[in-house]
Amino acid sequence: MQFNQLMIDEFELLAKFPRSSKMQGIKIHSDANENLISAAQRLFDKGIIDSPDGGYLTDLGLDLIEHVSVLHSALSG
């Protein structure tokens, strides 16, 4: 299994979402880095976030953020 740059960009965007509350989201501004904007669109297309410019995590997104958190903790140790 290998991660490509597009996947890494998506992981990094997911990691920006607050994990303390399901009621908090993020907003990607139009002047943000193009990789970030593209990652948000891909996550939206996959049903992971509810808006192409960030918004909130869907149920799938909430599940995935837990896995991203575990990966981050394990690899940053």
N, C-alpha and C positions, 0 to 999 in steps of 0.2 A: 504494500500500500504506500502510495506516495501522495503528498499534498502539493498542489500547484499554487502559484501565486494568487490566483482568483479565490481559491479556498482560504488561503491565509488572510486575504483581505476581508473575507466574510467572517472568519473567526475573530479578527481584530474588531470588526464592527459589532459583532454580538457581545464581545467583552466590554464594550462601552455602555451597554444597557445596565441600568441599576438592578441589582439583585435583591435589594431590601424591600421592594414593593412592586406588585404587579400593576399598580396604578401610575407608575412613572415610565415615561418613554424618552425618546430622544428626537431631535430635529436635525436633519442634515440640510445645511444651507446651500443655496445654489452656487456659492463661491468656494465650496469645500473642495478638497482634493478629488480629482476625477475618479481615482480608485475607490474612494469612499462612496461617492455618488453611485458608481456602477455596482458596488457591493450591495448597497441598499436596494437598488432595483432588482438584483438577482435574488436577494432574500425575500423581497416582496413577491416576486414571481413564483418562488417556491412555497409561499404561504407561511413564512417564518415570522415576518413582520406585517403589520396591517396597513402600511402606507409606503409608497416608493421613496419617500423622503424621511424614513425612520418610523415615527409613530410608536406603537406599542408592540410588544411581542405577542404573537398568537399562542395558543396552547402548545403547538409544536415548538415554537420559539422558546417558550418557558421550559420545556423539556430539554431542549438543546443547550440552553444557557447553563443548566446544571452540569452537563457533560463538558462544556467548554471550561467551566470553573474547575472541575476535577482535573482536566488535562493541564490547565495552567498551574494549579497547585503542585501537581506531580512533577512537572517539567521545570518549575522555577525553584524547587527545593534545593 
